[in-house]
Amino acid sequence: MNPDTPLFAPLFTQTADADLTAEIAARIGMDLPDACVAGVAANARLLQRHADLLRGGQA
């Protein structure tokens, strides 16, 4: 195994708020209003940090 390869893939591939929200909206098959972008992105990042911790990573 390549030591540079992460053990677990990130839950999300996008980093910009709007792109991250669009990725999530596409995954759940739902349109999300612009007013939700910041909150959805913040929650997605929180979930990613939590998943990383559960997998033995660092937050």
C-alpha positions in Angstrom: 0.0 0.0 0.0 1.2 3.4 -0.9 1.9 5.4 2.4 0.5 8.5 0.8 -2.9 6.9 0.1 -5.4 7.7 2.8 -7.1 4.7 4.5 -10.5 6.3 4.0 -11.8 8.5 1.3 -13.4 11.8 2.3 -17.1 11.8 2.5 -17.3 14.8 0.2 -15.1 15.9 -2.8 -15.9 19.6 -3.0 -14.4 22.3 -0.8 -16.3 25.6 -1.8 -19.6 26.0 0.1 -21.7 26.2 -3.0 -20.0 23.2 -4.7 -20.2 21.2 -1.5 -23.9 21.9 -1.1 -24.5 21.1 -4.8 -22.8 17.7 -4.3 -24.9 16.9 -1.3 -28.1 18.1 -3.1 -27.3 15.8 -6.0 -26.6 12.8 -3.7 -29.9 13.2 -1.9 -31.8 14.1 -5.1 -33.1 17.4 -3.7 -32.9 21.1 -4.6 -31.5 23.2 -1.8 -32.2 26.9 -1.7 -29.3 29.4 -1.7 -30.2 30.4 1.9 -29.2 26.9 3.0 -25.7 26.8 1.4 -23.7 28.0 4.4 -25.5 25.8 6.9 -25.4 22.7 4.8 -21.7 23.2 4.0 -20.9 23.8 7.7 -22.8 20.7 8.8 -21.1 18.6 6.1 -17.7 19.7 7.3 -18.7 18.9 10.9 -19.8 15.4 9.8 -16.5 14.9 7.9 -14.5 15.8 11.0 -16.6 13.4 13.1 -16.1 10.6 10.6 -12.4 11.2 10.6 -12.3 11.0 14.4 -14.3 7.8 14.4 -11.9 6.3 11.8 -8.9 7.1 14.0 -7.8 10.3 12.3 -7.3 13.8 13.6 -9.8 16.6 13.6 
